[in-house]
Structure formats: structure tokens, C-alpha cells
Amino acid sequence: MAVGKRKRKKEAGLRRSDFAGDGGPYTEVIVTISIRILDDGITRSRLAVNVYPDPALERMARKSLRALKKENYGYSQEGIFGACLSNNFNAWEDMEEDYPRIDESYGDRSRQEEAKRMNEYVGESVQWALGMHKAGMQEAAKNELEDLPVPPGRVM
């Protein structure tokens, strides 16, 4: 008995009404700094940046993350989709020593490099979120234009 191919249901495109914001996407970028102090010194400092895109952008976000070869994404315990662009399996970027400062004007070259790395990590995450917003808003605008009625006598 031949098995027919399943027809793939065409996904409805994004609309402005799909977004959690007021007519546009709403995304939260949360930067967390963890400093571990043991006895009389700092034993570890680390930084994590988590991006929680607008739920309407999840499909687009997953596609982008796969293309970027990022593996740290999924649902939180609260059922909220989020992503972390860190390349570390635990989503934290470890700092060498002391506590993180995001000022790159240190005299110490290794501290400058560390601050630069932290700034790039935060910047990459924010730019990724902004790119998702731009793409989502463009898709919504395009889909809403396609839904406009064509005036009689006008050929599209």
C-alpha cells in the first residue's frame, strides 16, 4: 500500500498583532554577573547574557541560532523560550580573576582583553536581538501588505 506524502501546512506569516509589544516585538536581554568569594579572595567571576525573544519570533530565532551554530537555547522552567550566544556549554563566560569591570581603559593588557571580550559578548547578544526584531517587523509589514484588498481594475 502506497503511503502518500503529508502535505505541510503553510505557516501563517507574522502580523504586528502577534508581537508582545505595542505593535512591535518585545525582547528581554538579561546580563548576569556572578562573583564567587571564598575565604579572603575572589575565586571566580563570570558573565552570562540571556536573550528572551518575543514569542512570535521563536521560529525565526531558532533558525538563526542553528545558522550561527549556537546550541544554548530552549525553554526555561517557566516555559519561556530563551537563548544564550555563549560558546561555553554552561552559557557562562569565565573571567580570569578579580571581579568583572566593563571598562576597557585599564593599563593592564589582560584586563583590557577581558573587558573587551565581555563587551563583545553583551554586544553580540543585543545586536542579534535587534536583528530578529528588524526581520520580524519586515516580515509582518510584508504579510500585512499582501492582505490588503486589490482595488478593482488594478493588476498586481
Backbone hydrogen bonds, N-H to C=O, Kabsch-Sander energy under -0.5 kcal/mol:
donor,donor_aa,acceptor,acceptor_aa,energy
4,G,2,A,-0.6
9,K,7,K,-0.5
18,D,15,R,-1.9
19,F,15,R,-0.5
19,F,16,R,-1.2
21,G,24,G,-1.3
23,G,21,G,-1.7
28,E,52,Y,-2.0
30,I,28,E,-0.5
30,I,50,N,-3.2
31,V,29,V,-0.5
32,T,30,I,-0.5
32,T,48,A,-3.2
34,S,46,R,-2.7
36,R,44,R,-3.8
37,I,35,I,-0.6
38,L,41,G,-2.6
41,G,38,L,-1.9
43,T,36,R,-2.5
43,T,41,G,-0.5
44,R,36,R,-1.4
45,S,95,M,-0.5
46,R,34,S,-2.5
47,L,93,E,-2.1
48,A,32,T,-2.7
50,N,30,I,-2.8
51,V,83,A,-3.4
52,Y,28,E,-3.4
57,L,54,D,-2.4
58,E,55,P,-1.4
61,A,57,L,-3.0
62,R,58,E,-2.9
63,K,59,R,-1.9
64,S,60,M,-2.2
65,L,61,A,-2.8
66,R,62,R,-2.3
67,A,63,K,-2.0
68,L,64,S,-2.0
69,K,66,R,-1.0
70,K,65,L,-2.7
73,Y,71,E,-1.5
74,G,82,G,-2.3
76,S,80,I,-2.4
79,G,76,S,-1.9
82,G,74,G,-2.8
83,A,51,V,-2.7
84,C,72,N,-2.7
91,A,88,N,-1.4
93,E,47,L,-2.9
94,D,92,W,-0.6
95,M,45,S,-3.3
104,E,102,I,-0.6
109,R,107,G,-0.5
112,Q,108,D,-1.9
113,E,109,R,-2.3
114,E,110,S,-2.0
115,A,111,R,-2.4
116,K,112,Q,-2.5
117,R,113,E,-2.4
118,M,114,E,-2.2
119,N,115,A,-2.6
120,E,116,K,-2.4
121,Y,117,R,-2.1
122,V,118,M,-2.4
123,G,119,N,-2.9
124,E,120,E,-3.0
125,S,121,Y,-1.6
126,V,122,V,-2.3
127,Q,123,G,-2.8
128,W,124,E,-2.1
129,A,125,S,-2.1
130,L,126,V,-2.5
131,G,127,Q,-2.3
132,M,128,W,-2.1
133,H,129,A,-2.2
134,K,130,L,-2.5
135,A,131,G,-2.5
136,G,132,M,-2.7
137,M,133,H,-2.9
138,Q,134,K,-2.2
139,E,135,A,-2.4
140,A,136,G,-2.4
141,A,137,M,-2.4
142,K,138,Q,-2.4
143,N,139,E,-2.6
144,E,140,A,-2.3
145,L,141,A,-1.9
146,E,142,K,-1.9
147,D,143,N,-1.0
148,L,145,L,-1.1
154,R,151,P,-1.9
